[in-house]
Amino acid sequence: MNYDEINAQFYSSKQIEKIKSVHIAIAGAGGLGSNCAVCLVRAGFVNFTIVDFDIISPSNLNRQFYFAEQAGQIKVEALGENLRKINPNLNLSLICEKITDKNIDAFFEDADIIIEAFDKAEAKALIAEKFLCDKKPFVCASGIAGFSDSDRIKVRAIGKNSWIVGDEKSDVKNLPPLAPAVLVAAAKQADKVLEITLKN
């Protein structure tokens, strides 16, 4: 299967080449990261670095792009397997490590666009502190818990090259993480990446 032929129905040849040239780094392979990656692969992106140190648990299956038989597997490895079922010709760097202030530069130095897709506040703070004012486009998320009124999930510019997706209020400490809102936010992150790529 030639994925370029599929995308030729929707993009110009110049747009396809531009999309294929971009290297995207995704920090986190949970609800946001796994579903954002799906959207981006379907949109034609092929170059990814995905970093996460977690394994798949049954409780992830209500909102993350994994399957029951993958429970217990390393998330980044299972995600790579699932993404290649969409497009076998991906260039994936799958890193099963916890991001720290000591390794963050090495993990993301080759990326053109960085997506923050963590669920822990301390991890979000670490990557935001590093890339919020960086020259590289940075798309993060905050406030995607609960259900109803999905229009509350917005995209807001928070700097020249940074955007935040979410309602910036709802918290998984008080509301459950559920597929509809999580997928809306993940799709909005992916849409912003596509916009950055095609308009810049």
Secondary structure as GFF3:
##gff-version 3
##sequence-region A 1 200
A	DSSP	alpha_helix	3	7	.	.	.	ID=ss1
A	DSSP	alpha_helix	13	21	.	.	.	ID=ss2
A	DSSP	beta_strand	23	27	.	.	.	ID=ss3
A	DSSP	alpha_helix	31	42	.	.	.	ID=ss4
A	DSSP	beta_strand	47	51	.	.	.	ID=ss5
A	DSSP	three_ten_helix	58	62	.	.	.	ID=ss6
A	DSSP	three_ten_helix	68	70	.	.	.	ID=ss7
A	DSSP	alpha_helix	75	84	.	.	.	ID=ss8
A	DSSP	beta_strand	91	95	.	.	.	ID=ss9
A	DSSP	alpha_helix	104	108	.	.	.	ID=ss10
A	DSSP	beta_strand	113	116	.	.	.	ID=ss11
A	DSSP	alpha_helix	121	131	.	.	.	ID=ss12
A	DSSP	beta_strand	138	141	.	.	.	ID=ss13
A	DSSP	three_ten_helix	150	152	.	.	.	ID=ss14
A	DSSP	beta_strand	154	159	.	.	.	ID=ss15
A	DSSP	beta_strand	162	166	.	.	.	ID=ss16
A	DSSP	alpha_helix	179	199	.	.	.	ID=ss17
###
